[in-house]
Amino acid sequence: MTGAFGLWCAAVVAALTVPAENQQNAVTAAVVLGVGFLWWVVVLRRRLNNGTAGPPNPEHAPPEPP
C-alpha cells in the first residue's frame, strides 16, 4: 500500500511541476521536500528511535505509582 501511495504522490508532484508553466512550483516543491527530508535525517529519526516522538509506546512508559 505504501509503495502505491508513494508512486501516486510522485505522479501528482511530477504532473504539477514538470510543465514549463509550473517551473516555480518545481522549485518550491524541491525546497519543501528537501527541508522535510533534512529534518527527518537530522531530528525526527533520532527522536523516533529514542521514543520521544510519535504515539506513546506502553512498553517504554514509566511505571504508574501505586
N, CA and C atoms as a LAMMPS dump frame, in Angstrom:
ITEM: TIMESTEP
0
ITEM: NUMBER OF ATOMS
198
ITEM: BOX BOUNDS ff ff ff
-5.0000000000000000e+02 5.0000000000000000e+02
-5.0000000000000000e+02 5.0000000000000000e+02
-5.0000000000000000e+02 5.0000000000000000e+02
ITEM: ATOMS id mol type element x y z
1 1 1 N 0.823 -1.193 0
2 1 2 C 0 0 0
3 1 3 C 0.861 1.248 0
4 2 1 N 1.922 1.25 0.791
5 2 2 C 2.777 2.421 0.88
6 2 3 C 3.461 2.697 -0.456
7 3 1 N 3.884 1.656 -1.147
8 3 2 C 4.54 1.835 -2.436
9 3 3 C 3.62 2.473 -3.464
10 4 1 N 2.357 2.032 -3.491
11 4 2 C 1.386 2.607 -4.425
12 4 3 C 1.11 4.063 -4.078
13 5 1 N 1.04 4.366 -2.783
14 5 2 C 0.812 5.75 -2.359
15 5 3 C 1.996 6.63 -2.745
16 6 1 N 3.201 6.12 -2.574
17 6 2 C 4.393 6.877 -2.953
18 6 3 C 4.443 7.143 -4.445
19 7 1 N 4.067 6.136 -5.238
20 7 2 C 4.038 6.331 -6.688
21 7 3 C 2.98 7.353 -7.084
22 8 1 N 1.83 7.295 -6.426
23 8 2 C 0.761 8.263 -6.708
24 8 3 C 1.237 9.677 -6.376
25 9 1 N 1.855 9.852 -5.227
26 9 2 C 2.358 11.179 -4.835
27 9 3 C 3.403 11.671 -5.822
28 10 1 N 4.306 10.797 -6.233
29 10 2 C 5.332 11.185 -7.199
30 10 3 C 4.693 11.597 -8.526
31 11 1 N 3.667 10.875 -8.957
32 11 2 C 2.992 11.216 -10.208
33 11 3 C 2.298 12.574 -10.107
34 12 1 N 1.663 12.846 -8.979
35 12 2 C 0.982 14.13 -8.8
36 12 3 C 1.991 15.268 -8.767
37 13 1 N 3.072 15.1 -8.02
38 13 2 C 4.099 16.143 -7.953
39 13 3 C 4.698 16.372 -9.337
40 14 1 N 4.973 15.307 -10.067
41 14 2 C 5.543 15.452 -11.411
42 14 3 C 4.573 16.166 -12.349
43 15 1 N 3.291 15.809 -12.278
44 15 2 C 2.3 16.432 -13.16
45 15 3 C 2.144 17.919 -12.865
46 16 1 N 2.355 18.309 -11.621
47 16 2 C 2.173 19.715 -11.255
48 16 3 C 3.453 20.536 -11.373
49 17 1 N 4.591 19.899 -11.58
50 17 2 C 5.843 20.652 -11.599
51 17 3 C 6.638 20.544 -12.893
52 18 1 N 6.403 19.529 -13.704
53 18 2 C 7.222 19.332 -14.894
54 18 3 C 6.915 20.32 -16.02
55 19 1 N 5.665 20.648 -16.33
56 19 2 C 5.421 21.58 -17.436
57 19 3 C 6.13 22.925 -17.23
58 20 1 N 6.508 23.555 -18.33
59 20 2 C 7.28 24.803 -18.275
60 20 3 C 6.551 25.906 -17.508
61 21 1 N 5.206 25.922 -17.568
62 21 2 C 4.457 26.97 -16.854
63 21 3 C 4.601 26.842 -15.35
64 22 1 N 4.972 25.653 -14.885
65 22 2 C 4.999 25.396 -13.448
66 22 3 C 6.411 25.252 -12.897
67 23 1 N 7.388 25.875 -13.524
68 23 2 C 8.758 25.732 -13.048
69 23 3 C 8.937 26.29 -11.635
70 24 1 N 8.232 27.372 -11.304
71 24 2 C 8.328 27.902 -9.942
72 24 3 C 7.769 26.898 -8.937
73 25 1 N 6.717 26.191 -9.324
74 25 2 C 6.182 25.137 -8.457
75 25 3 C 7.206 24.03 -8.247
76 26 1 N 7.979 23.713 -9.274
77 26 2 C 9.004 22.679 -9.156
78 26 3 C 10.068 23.097 -8.149
79 27 1 N 10.471 24.345 -8.21
80 27 2 C 11.478 24.833 -7.266
81 27 3 C 10.919 24.788 -5.846
82 28 1 N 9.69 25.253 -5.67
83 28 2 C 9.07 25.251 -4.345
84 28 3 C 8.935 23.828 -3.815
85 29 1 N 8.472 22.914 -4.645
86 29 2 C 8.313 21.518 -4.214
87 29 3 C 9.664 20.917 -3.84
88 30 1 N 10.687 21.184 -4.617
89 30 2 C 12.015 20.646 -4.321
90 30 3 C 12.548 21.174 -2.994
91 31 1 N 12.352 22.46 -2.746
92 31 2 C 12.833 23.055 -1.498
93 31 3 C 12.074 22.464 -0.308
94 32 1 N 10.747 22.385 -0.413
95 32 2 C 9.949 21.858 0.699
96 32 3 C 10.3 20.396 0.964
97 33 1 N 10.4 19.582 -0.074
98 33 2 C 10.758 18.176 0.115
99 33 3 C 12.168 18.034 0.673
100 34 1 N 13.089 18.869 0.218
101 34 2 C 14.459 18.829 0.732
102 34 3 C 14.531 19.193 2.202
103 35 1 N 13.81 20.239 2.606
104 35 2 C 13.8 20.639 4.016
105 35 3 C 13.173 19.536 4.866
106 36 1 N 12.081 18.95 4.391
107 36 2 C 11.444 17.864 5.132
108 36 3 C 12.356 16.665 5.274
109 37 1 N 13.058 16.292 4.214
110 37 2 C 13.98 15.163 4.276
111 37 3 C 15.131 15.461 5.225
112 38 1 N 15.664 16.667 5.148
113 38 2 C 16.76 17.053 6.034
114 38 3 C 16.318 17.01 7.495
115 39 1 N 15.114 17.506 7.797
116 39 2 C 14.588 17.461 9.157
117 39 3 C 14.422 16.015 9.627
118 40 1 N 13.956 15.154 8.739
119 40 2 C 13.809 13.746 9.09
120 40 3 C 15.164 13.127 9.431
121 41 1 N 16.197 13.426 8.612
122 41 2 C 17.52 12.844 8.826
123 41 3 C 18.145 13.373 10.115
124 42 1 N 18.029 14.683 10.362
125 42 2 C 18.74 15.297 11.475
126 42 3 C 17.986 15.156 12.793
127 43 1 N 16.646 15.288 12.784
128 43 2 C 15.896 15.392 14.037
129 43 3 C 14.953 14.216 14.258
130 44 1 N 14.044 14.002 13.356
131 44 2 C 12.931 13.084 13.605
132 44 3 C 13.375 11.637 13.771
133 45 1 N 14.302 11.191 12.973
134 45 2 C 14.75 9.8 13.046
135 45 3 C 15.305 9.478 14.438
136 46 1 N 16.108 10.397 14.987
137 46 2 C 16.669 10.189 16.325
138 46 3 C 15.565 10.178 17.38
139 47 1 N 14.606 11.105 17.267
140 47 2 C 13.509 11.155 18.238
141 47 3 C 12.658 9.891 18.184
142 48 1 N 12.383 9.387 16.996
143 48 2 C 11.606 8.158 16.869
144 48 3 C 12.352 6.975 17.48
145 49 1 N 13.64 6.9 17.237
146 49 2 C 14.43 5.804 17.799
147 49 3 C 14.522 5.889 19.324
148 50 1 N 14.551 7.109 19.87
149 50 2 C 14.612 7.29 21.321
150 50 3 C 13.25 7.136 21.981
151 51 1 N 12.188 7.163 21.2
152 51 2 C 10.845 7.054 21.748
153 51 3 C 10.288 8.366 22.247
154 52 1 N 10.895 9.501 21.854
155 52 2 C 10.403 10.805 22.301
156 52 3 C 9.506 11.473 21.272
157 53 1 N 9.258 10.817 20.164
158 53 2 C 8.347 11.344 19.138
159 53 3 C 7.395 10.234 18.738
160 54 1 N 6.259 10.627 18.213
161 54 2 C 5.283 9.646 17.778
162 54 3 C 4.309 9.301 18.895
163 55 1 N 3.443 8.35 18.64
164 55 2 C 2.448 7.978 19.652
165 55 3 C 3.129 7.313 20.847
166 56 1 N 2.51 7.406 22.018
167 56 2 C 3.112 6.787 23.196
168 56 3 C 3.225 5.273 23.037
169 57 1 N 4.314 4.743 23.526
170 57 2 C 4.558 3.302 23.467
171 57 3 C 4.434 2.753 24.884
172 58 1 N 3.456 1.898 25.152
173 58 2 C 3.267 1.379 26.515
174 58 3 C 4.48 0.631 27.054
175 59 1 N 5.299 0.06 26.185
176 59 2 C 6.475 -0.67 26.629
177 59 3 C 7.505 0.254 27.264
178 60 1 N 7.538 1.529 26.835
179 60 2 C 8.526 2.475 27.338
180 60 3 C 7.929 3.457 28.334
181 61 1 N 6.696 3.234 28.73
182 61 2 C 6.045 4.152 29.668
183 61 3 C 6.616 3.938 31.07
184 62 1 N 6.778 5.038 31.829
185 62 2 C 7.245 4.88 33.203
186 62 3 C 6.192 4.148 34.038
187 63 1 N 6.611 3.426 35.054
188 63 2 C 5.63 2.698 35.874
189 63 3 C 4.705 3.675 36.612
190 64 1 N 3.452 3.289 36.706
191 64 2 C 2.487 4.127 37.403
192 64 3 C 2.644 3.961 38.911
193 65 1 N 2.508 5.041 39.666
194 65 2 C 2.638 4.919 41.126
195 65 3 C 1.475 4.106 41.701
196 66 1 N 1.726 3.401 42.805
197 66 2 C 0.669 2.555 43.392
198 66 3 C -0.469 3.35 43.996
